[in-house]
Amino acid sequence: MSDPKPRRHGYEKVLQAIEGRWKRRAADRGRIMQHIVDSLWETFGEGTYSWCGFYLPSYDGKQLILGPSRDKPACSPIGLHGVCGKAFASATTQVVPDVKALGGAHIECDPKNLSEIVVPVFGPDGKPFAVLDVDSYEAAAFDDLDQRWLERIVRPLESSPAPRVFE
């Protein structure tokens, strides 16, 4: 696991960029999600992070569909039996130091990934509407520092309205 001081500084920088950009603008959930992914990737990508992105539930709620992400293709759709599904269903952050130890409960999109953190993203109603998934090629790359900061970074999405759906 990397030194916490540079990581904390990186997360502070990302949070300031998110809050600064969206404090006075009309909330746009999709654009905020893309900005979060881009900011995290520019700060941690190809270092601690091997991939980061959002997953959202399908219309029938039986799987998760890829939303904004960086920096390579990812699995989509994915079942709810994996770490992302568990974070979504339980509404709790999942920190996994060794994804290989999960066996069938891990959905392997990149066999080089060794650890993962998944943060539920809550809507104005207090229910999860997405998860932020971050993977790493390092074992035990994420801890409570990452959890606290990532939970703060996705918080601006709580007040963003859901995109309009046209039928």
Disulfide bonds with the S-S distance in Angstrom:
Cys75-Cys109 2.18
